[in-house]
């Protein structure tokens, strides 16, 4: 029977703090995910008194619900970055995306975090021949800015990496990795606790109000006075707490399934390259082997608006068997959903509005970026006069139709289904042309 909770939570500890939060501290971090815990760790190591408040149980949100793919990147192309920000900032965005991967991998290794880190590479698969051409051009441009370990995989080599005929080649990022995200979160939590951070779950923040010499944080049970606040809530930002951020970061759901045990040999036959896999199509799929090597985790945007895992299950299994037809009758052990935080600028941001700091807007690239920008946000709070990240220069934008509510997302889902139809049409035309060429030979 399918369980509708994250596979990563299975047999993992759940931290609880039954104490009451202190009435006065130096810093309050709202949100106990990767961003919040990393920021709190940096602040505590600087000698500050820090508490972290989360509205749910610790580790409830996206930090333990994601696919566990550790990579660099963001949603904005280098061409768009050059257009909107100029060549200097565009280059810095690329370099700092690479730096986020390096930072998080070193954090895991240097702190001996047991989270099944495996540098397996990530293969971005081309849904159409045009996607392959565009990826090759983008990679060439990025390599000129700062060389990194990535290479094109032509269509005739794809069988070495994946057992499917679905794609027209891909781009392999060799240094990307995989983790067990719940274990990574637990490792960051333990580091923060050891540094003296106090972490409280099921303590929803109701309001953040400026007052003399700092802020008043109102929770369901008390008031807390602090000098500074960091909002680290990303796709779980509540309009009642910060309408400014809720208007600028969209909660976009993603949905994941995990198969029953298939056995290591079968998983290796399906994914002989052992990579994390992501697609170029609009409502892309992403998938990988689980750390045990016996199952396949498969994620997709079954809808752009919130639906239940039960409602998403059929769509996910259909996409799974589209990629791997041999898994037609495979049972699904787990299915769940979680919210990513997308910014309209397509870039994350570290900022400060009315004295309240924030770091968010990862667009599905938060496993490496969130710990990195949590650290950078903490440095900014400690030294406001200095710049620590180019993502301080990528302000969160807003749209007139978004007021903190995603009322329009069902229509957006329909629009992306239309985009899917167009992508599939382009793919079918490309396959037909290839077959005609093969027949003529």
Helices and strands as residue ranges (DSSP letters): G 7-9, E 27-30, H 34-45, E 50-53, G 62-64, E 69-70, H 78-85, H 87-110, E 122-125, H 129-145, E 150-153, G 155-160, E 170-173, E 177-178, H 181-194, E 198-200, E 205-211, E 214-219, E 223-226, E 228-231, G 234-236, H 243-246, E 249-259, H 264-270, E 276-279, E 285-289, E 296-300, H 309-323, G 325-327, E 332-343, E 349-353, E 356-360, H 366-382, G 390-393, H 409-440
